[in-house]
């Protein structure tokens, strides 16, 4: 048995984590397309709006494709 073992109360306290300023949420690229956009593309992938209203990628990006800004390709 060890004599003089450290107890939790004997350990040094960690400094409090620094508080970071809250940054206002920026709309993502899909929100900028509008609620009536059903399909979007970045020139490499096609995104379709799912039943929950969020976009899902319908295919993977090709190895040599360079994505461009999103644009709506089909509206209601």
Buried (B, 14 or more C-beta within 10 A) or exposed (E): EEEEEEEEEEEEEEEEEEEEEEEEEEEEBBEEBEEEBBBBBBEBBBBEBEEEEEBEEEEEEEEEEEEEEBEBBEEE
